[in-house]
């Protein structure tokens, strides 16, 4: 059975970017939000440390300084006009959240308080600056709750626990809607719409150790990749330096922003050797590689010598308990460590995709080197690539990205819907999804999706993690080929229609494979080291040959085709990245 719905605009994903877009669209056009989770369970709620803006409440600051740090932090792969726009609009976006009731921490005179974060500096690198606005270490949670309240106020229509599995286009190439699977009933739903905005989050679950929730399987990216939309800069995946040892659960950069430091097995504050100016507040890619180097050279901590220590013992107890309550509780619960008295073992964890669906500053999905917009198709948040993060995202810029570009995308989408007519649906619009699901359900014996997922995660962790080589990436390509062949014969044990999570996890494995393939191919082709993409066999950045964005296309035969488009430069000339 298939149920049909008609809306002006459909937003896929109910995290920060999706909710912010819905707020903007719902006042003007009939809007539906489809989410595979209840909205307040979205992954935005796990972001801890802050959202940055050059408010200048605590120390002198300007959007131009913020933009410089964003460009430099992204190792000059950032599109500078978009980065400057984001930093300029950041101030208004923060005050808008405040006026909607977000409970930011306050200075003694009642202004929004700000803390230091990695890579954020005053006067183009002079010294660290306090730029991150925060609500203890629950900033993302507070943003999510605030935006959801605003959506409820506007009577936004939510379809919760619906999995979007396919994108529909009309014969003339216009966005026509989406196909979704209702978890509670097993029924398919076709949503006809003038425009669709994807805000489906990241894809960190392709790695064994990740800070990402189990739901972050790159759904939106994979759906559009299968429909001919290229994926941009997929080789740039950020590994956060301070994940809970072996679990990957994030210990926020706010810990170091409040004065926490990193130590190796010898008790040395090793970041003083790698980034003498900003030390532990260097950008995440640099800190992760420094940790990897310490472990490689035999200075790793812990029983297996494969971690380093996070030290907050010297911080005042009130700072630990009042400004970092969740982080310290994580250490107690997951590691059995009392951070006020003991060192906390940490290691890098797969955290954030800088690459994804290529968009412009208004959230429109664009294709090809000429960045041609696809009519009615939008994306925002982590699944999108504007590119304001370049080769490495600065901490707190992710929450800023979702509110700035969620707002811009929702605004442009609403204008598009007012002027557009409903495109016709293709014949049998749910056909692809129904055939896919029926084949999995009909198969009595076949590959086990959980086993394939574990092999994918282990292999990506070993061969495409913090440090990469040609040999490792070629081996990963072969492994992906084998996994793809076995996935074609995957079977599920649960044949039921109600809450069949076994079936949906098998579908999500396909999404993970579709995210891993362009990552590996683009990483193999990029023979340089830049930001989060580190090639041990090509350790230097190469601006002559590689100051460009990659675009990966899925070919009809399953192979990946790469092409490139130029980085949009501006006033900040590419320079050696030192801190």
N, C-alpha and C positions, 0 to 999 in steps of 0.2 A: 504494500500500500504506500502511495506517495501523497503527501499533503502539500498544497501550493499556497504560498503567501505572496503578497505584493506590498512593497514599501518603496519610498523614494530612495532612501539610503539604508544600507546594511553595513554595520561595523562588526568586524570579526575579531573578538578578543575584548575582555573587560578589565584589563589592567589600566595603568595610568594613562597611556596614550589613547586607548580605546574610549575610556570614560571621558577624557578631556575633549576628544573629537565629538562624542555624543552630545555633550553639553552644548557645543557650538552649533551642531546641526539640528538638534531637537527643537530649538526655538523657531526654526524656519521651514523644515520639511519633515515628513513622516519618517521616523527613524527607528530601526530595530538594532539591538545589540545581541550578537550570538556569542556565547561563551561556553567552553567545555567545563568551566568551573563556576561555582557561585562567585560573583564579582569580587567580593572582599577576600576571597581565597587566592586571588591572582598574585603572581610572583612579585609585582611591584611592592607588595606588603613586606617583603623580606629585606628591602634596601634599608640599610641602617644609618649610615653616617651623616648624610645631609644632601642638600640641593644648593648649588652654588649660584651666586649672583654678586656683582660688584656693588653692593649696597653702601659700603663704606661706613657701616655702623660702628665697627670696632677699630678698624684701621683704615687709613686712606686707600682708596681703590677706585678703578675705572674699568668700564667695559673693554676698552682697548687693551688693557693689561691682561684681562681675562681671555680675550681673543688670542693674544700672543701666546699665552700659556697653552691654550687649546691647540694651536697650530704647531707649536714646538713639541708639545706632548705627543701629538699625532705623527711626529717625525716627518712633518711637512707634506704628508699625503692628504691633508685636510683641504677641502674646498673653502678657501678663505672668505669669500663673500657670505657664504652660508654660516660660517663660524662667527663672523662679526655680527651678523643679524641675530643669531641665537644669543650671543652675549649682551647685545643691546636690549633685546626683548626680555631678557632674564629678570631685570629689575621689576618690570610691570607684572610679569608672571608670578613672582614671589609675593608681591603685595596683593595680587588678586587672590591667591591662596589664603593669605592672612585674613583678608576681608570676608572670605567664605568660612572662616572659623578654624583654620589649621592652628593648633596650639604650639607654635614655635617656642623654644627656650628664649628667655629675655635677658637683656643686660639690666644692670641696676636702675637705669633711667627708663626702662620699659621698651626699648627698641628690640628688634629681632637680633638675637645673639648670633655670632659667627665664630667658627673654629677653623683651624688650619687643616689642609688636606694635601695629599701628595701632588707635586707638580704645579701647585698654585702659588704664584710669586708676585711680589710688588715690583713695579718699574722694570718689567722685562727681564726678570731673573735675578734681581738684586738680593732678595731674601724671601722666605716663606711669608704668606699673607693670610689673614683670617677672612675667608670668603664663603665658607660653607654654612648656610643657614640650617638649623637642625631642631628636631624635637627629640631630645635625649638621643638614644640610638634606635629609634623607631620611626624615622622620618618617612620612609616609604609607606609604612602602615598608616601613618596619619594622612598622607597625601591620598592614598587609596580610599580611606573612609570619607575624607572631605569631598572628593570628586563623586563618589557613589551617592552621597547625600544630595548633591546638586542634581544628579541624574534623576533620583527619585522625585525631587521637587518639580522637575520638568516632565514627569510622567513618561520617561523613556521606556520603551517596551523591551524587556529582556527575555531572551530564550536561553535559559541556563541548562547546563549539561547537554548541550547540542554540539556535536563535533562537525565542523565544516570540513568536507573531504574533497570538494572539487569547485573550480571556478568556471563559470559559464560565460561564453562570448556569443554575440550575434554573428551572423554571416559577414557583416561588414567590419568586424573587429572591435565592436564596442562591448564594454562590460555589460552583462545581462543579468547577473545574480550569482548565487552560490547554491550548492547542494550540501545538506547537513544531515547527520545521523542523530536521532534522539536516543540518548542512552537509556531512558526509562522504558521505552517501548520497542526499540529496535526499528522504528519506522524511519523512512527517508522523508525529508522536507526540502522542497525547492523554493528558494526565496528569490523572486523576481525583483530586480531593482535597477534604478538608473545609475547608481554608483555604489561601489563597495570599497571600504577602507579596511585594510588588514593591520591589526595591532596584536599579533599573536606571540610576541616575545622571542626568546632565544632558542638555542639548539644545543646547550651544553651537555645534554644527556648522551651525546655521542662519545663522551669521555668517561673513563672509570671514576676519576676523582673530580667532582664538580660541585659548585655551590648552587647549581640550578635545581629547581624542583623536578620531580618525576614527570611533570606535565610539559616541560620545556623540550619539545621534540622537533622544533623547526617546522611546524605544520604549514604556516602561511608561505614560507619560503619554498617548501617542497611543492605545494599545490601550484604555485605560479611557475616554478621551474619546469614542472611537467607540461605546462601549457605554453612553453616557449619564451617565457620572460627570463632574461639573464639574471644571474646572481653576481653582485658586485663585491669585489675585495674579500672574498670568502677566506683567503689565506690568513687574514688578520683576525685571530681569535685571542682574546685577552685571558691570561692566566693570573689570577689574583694571588699575591704572595702569601696572604695569611688565611689559609683554610685550616680548619680543625684537622689535625694529623689523621690521615687515612680516610677521613669521612668527607672532607671537602666543605663542610658547613662553614659559612663565612664568619670570620672575626673581623669586624669592620675596620677600615682604614682610620676611622675615628679614634681608635685606640692609639695609633701613632700620632694622630692630630692632637690628642690630649697629652702626649709626652711619652707614650710607650716606645720601647726600643727593641731592636732585633739583636740577638747574640748568637754566636756559633758555639760549638762544643767547648772551646777554650775560654768562653766568657768574653770574647772580643766583640765590640760593637762594629761589626765588619762593614756596614754601609758607609762608614767614614772613608774607606778606601775606594769605594765605587762612585760615590756622589758626595764629595767633601763639603759642598755648600748646603745642600738640603738634607743630606744623610738619609734617615729612615723615611723621609717624606719625598723621596724621588718617585717618578712615575712607576706604575705597577710593573710594566714590562722589565724595567731595569732592576727593580728589587727582586722579581721572580728569577731573573737570570743570575743575579748575585747569589741568591740562595742555592740555585742549581750549581753554581761554581764552587761555593763553599763545600757542598756535599761531595762534589766530584773530586775536590782536592783533599778530602779526608777530614774536613772539619765539621761534618754533620753531627747533629746531636741525637739523643735517644738511643734505645737499645740496638737499633739497626743502622744507626748513623745516617739516616735519610730524612732528617728534619732539622730545623733550627728552633731557637727559643724566642718567644715573645715575652718581654719582661715589663710588667707594670707595677712591680713591688714597691718602687720608689714613689709612685703617685699617691697623693692624699686619698684617704679612704672615701671621702665625700665625692671626689671626682669619679672614682671607680663605681660607686654605688648609685650616684645621681645622674651622671652623664653617660655611663656605659653599662646600664643594668642588664640588658639582654646579653651583651657580649660576655660579661663575666659569668652570667648564669649558664651560658653555653659551655664554658670551660669546666664549670662544676658538674654539669649534668653529663656531658658527653665524654669528658676525659677524667673526671674524678679529681680535678686539680683545683686548688684554692688559689686564684690568681693574686690575691693580696699577699700571699706568702711564698708561692711557688712559681716556677717558670712554666710557661704554656708551650707545648710542642706544636709547631705549625709547618705547613708545606704548601707550595703553590697549588691552586685549584682552578679548573676551567670555569671561567666566570662570565664572559661577555663577548658576543659576536659584533665586531666592528663592521663586518660586511653584512650583506643581505639584499633585499629588494631595492633596486636603484630608484631614488625619488628626487624631485626637485624641492625647493624650499616651501612649496605649498602642498607637499605630500603627494603630488601626482607621480604615479609610476612611469618611469621613462625607460626607453630601450635604445640600444645602439650607441655608437660613439657620438651621434648628434643629439642624444638625449631627447628623443621624440616621445611625447606623452601618449599613453594609452587611454583613450576616452573613457572616463568614468571609473578608472582604477586608481586607488590610493593606498598608501601605507605609511605607518608612523611607529616610532618607538624602536625597540631593539631589532625587530624583524626587518626594518628599513635601513637603507644606507644613503644618507643625505649628501655628502659625507662630512659630518662635523667632527668625527672621531679619528678619521684617517687610519693610521697604522696602530694607534694605541689610544684608548679613551682615558681621559683624566677622571679620577674619582669625583663623584657628585655631578658630573656632566650628563649622566644617564637620566637621572630624575629631571634635570633641566630639559633635556632633549624631549622627553615625553610630554611635558606641559607646554613647551613652546611649539613643537611641531605637531603635537596632537591638536592644539588650538588652531594652528594655521591650516592643517589638513582638513579639520572639520569645517572650518569657515569656507574654504575653497570648494569642498564637496557640496556644501549647502547651496552655494551659488550655482554650481554646475547643475544640481538637481532642479533648481527653479527654472532653468532655461531649457533643459533636455526633455525628450519624451522617453517613454518606456521602450527599450529595444525588444525585439521579438526573441523568444527563447528558442534554442535549437531543438530539433526533433528529439524526443525521448531524452530530456535533459539529465535525468538521473541515471542514464544507462551505464556510464563508466563506473560509477560508485556501486550500483547494484551488481554488476558483473564481478567487480573486485571482491565484494563481501560474499556473494554467493559462492564464488570459487573457493574461498577460504573455509566457509562453513561446510561445503559439500565434501571436501577432502577428508577422508577418514584417517589417512596416515600421511605424514610428511614432516618437514623440518619443524623444529620447535623454536618459536620466536624468542623465548627467553634465552636459549642457548646462543642463538645468533647475535642477540643484543649484547650479551656478555662478551662474546668474541670481538665484536666491533669496538666496544668500550675499552677492553684491555689492549687491543692493537693500536687504537688511536692514542691511548695514553703512552704507549711505548714508542710509537713511531712518528707521531705528529703533534707532540706536546710542546713543552717550553723550548726545546732544542731539536732541530730537524736536520736531516742530511738527505742527499739524493738517494743513497742506498736505502735508507729507511722509508722514504716516501714512495719509491718504486715498489718496495715490498708491501707497503700499505695499499697501493693501487691494486696489486695482485690479490691481496686478501679481500678487498672490496668486490673485485670481480667474482671471486668464489662465493662470497656472502650473497651477492645479487642473484647468482644462479640458484642457490639453495633457498633464498627468500621466495623465488617464483613457485616453490612447492611447499610453502609454509601451510601448516594446518593448525586449527584451534580445537581444544578439547570441549569448550563450552559451546554447545550448539543452540543455546536459548536466545530469546529475543529481549529479555528484560535485564538491564544492567550487565551487558556482556562486555566486561572490561577486558577479558581475554582477547576478544576480537579487536577491540580498539587498540590494545597494546601491540597487536600484530600489525595493524595499520600504521601506528606511530613508528614502528621499526622501519617501515618503508620510507617514512619521512626522514628519519635519521640517516639512512643510507643516501638519500637524495641531498642531504646537507654535507655529508662527509665527502662525497665524490668531487664536487667542485672545489672544496677546501683543499683536498690533496692535489688535484690537478693544477690549481693556481699556485699552490706552494711549491710544487715541483718545477713549474715554469719560472718562478721568480727567483733568479739566481743572484740574490743579494740578501742582506739582513736589514730590516727596517721595522722599528717598533716591536710589536708582538711576534712578528715573523722573523725568527732567528735561524739562519742556515749556518751550521758549523763549518760547512765547506765553502761558504761565501760570506765571511764575517763582516764585510764592509758594506755600507750603504752606497748605492750606485745611482746617483741622480741623472746621469747621462742617459742610461738605458731604462731606468725603472721608476722615474717620477711620473707614474701614470696609474690609473685605476684598471683593475682586471674585470672583465665581464665573461662569465662562464655560461654557456648555453648547453642544454641537454639536447643531443641529436636524436633523430628517430631510431637509430640503431643502438642507442644507449650510451654512446661515447660522449665526451665533453669537448666542446669547441671553445677556444679562448680568443677573445679580442680585447682591445684596450681603448681607453679614452683619456684625454689629458686631464691632469689636476688643474682646478681653477685657482690660480695663484692670486696674490694681492700684494699688500705693502710689506709683508714679512718675507724676506728673501731666505731661501733654504740655507741653513748653516749647520755646522757640526753640533750635535745635541749633547751639551754638557750641563751638569748640575753641580 
